[in-house]
Amino acid sequence: MSQQSSFFGHPIGLRTLFLTEMWERMSYYGMRGIMVLFMTAGLTGSNPGLTFSAVEANAIYGAYIGLVYFMVVPGGWLADNIFGYQKAVLLGAIIIAIGHYTLAIPFEQTFFLGLLFVILGTGLLKGNISAIVGKMYDNNDSMRDAGYTIFYMSINIGSVLGFLICGWLGENIGWHWGFGAAGIGMTFGVYQFVKYRHLLGSAGAEPNEMDPDRRKRLLSYFYVAVGIIAIAVLLALLGVFDIDPVIFASSYAYFLVIVAGLYFLYLFLLAGLDPSEKKNLLLLFFLFIGAAAFWSGFDQSGGSLTIFARDFTDLNLFGFELPISWMNLANPIFVVIFAPVFAGIWTNLAIRNLDPSLPMKFAIGLLFMCLSFILMVYAVNAAMQYGQVGIQWLLITYLLHTWGELALSPIGLSAFSRYAPKKYAGQMFGLWFTASAIGGVLAGLLGGEATGEGLESMTPIFSFMIKYYLVIGVILALLSFVIKPAEKESAN
Ligand code: PHE
């Protein structure tokens, strides 16, 4: 039985989640590492791809990330009301694998169809698997936090594998081999989830209690929604409407901002919250802005920074030509190295009562992001002068991104569950991922502008980002003196 064995002192079910998430992230980041390269590869050369401009490819990349993370919201709803979390994860994993296999078929239509499957599948998997992690601990907060730390490792080990395998295959053998490898990785994830799902016990096994008729009705709405999406996709693939990637991505960015804004407004004005809940909500609102801004820089990795690696970085290392997408390895490797260091620093400061407040940690995260783009401006200048620069520029940039991530990301999710108004705790997961979604689309739009005209267009965009990080970072730092979360914690 599950009680007898454990996983690093945690419930053995955590191993199932660890491995599923590891393979899912392997496939996600592996594909993401090469997608912009593939879209801009052109038709000629030894490894032909698609013919999108850098601006268009970045917009598609950003819209893709934005859709992936926003789909966590309906994915959570489906888990709560229809499938239960475990089934949602399984279904999601299967759909993701189908998506990557579809990407492996070398047509432009199958590329977009594959992306769509990955988007829908990740919506079912990513948020729900993170939620099951929490459900395995009954109200033991420190164990649960440690569980999430282990889980965060699986994310990064998975992305190391993905960049290594899909990046190498995609760039050296053929893009579609890279996509196919992502499919095989996700298939390992499906296999072990099916085999070891029983270790999860009842954590997230059943959806909410509901009158069967109501559930049937909800299920029929779901089928209608799937039908509408299928028809729209079919028409798009047949070329019935022409979609401009940049217009699509920017409209989608507005859509996300409006939806998130309205949701906050609704909570603030109409949800009947008491003053301390409202105060916490205000705090979350500012953290939300900070997180969206942060990811909009962070996700430049697969977009503008990958193009910078391809065109302006000397990737020759001791006679070995590194795959371009391998530059992305820096982030997950640094996470594995520095996560314990950051955890140690926070604990040490906490012992002395100096632990920075939430908004202050977010401000620190944004400051690192700001520094990374200051560095990139220097890198761009050096590239203008010498044609190419060494890999150290991108390595240090990613080191700063990672330090920022470690200051902001691990605590962000727990802050959202902790300070959420009680009745709305479940939806806060969705809100946290929506911040990533907004960040992703903005990353694509900004990255497109940055790479539109080669090096010339990078400096103005990166300089703009430096300013915006500085402004938002300073505002959050100042806020940390003004808004202190009202210590009234929600149910979990
Ligand atoms: N590396 C993290 C992951 O893939 C980045 C992330 C954080 C993504 C928060 C979404 C939300 O999970």
Residues whose N, C-alpha, C, O or C-beta is under 5 A from the ligand:
A	BS01	LIG	I155 S409 S436
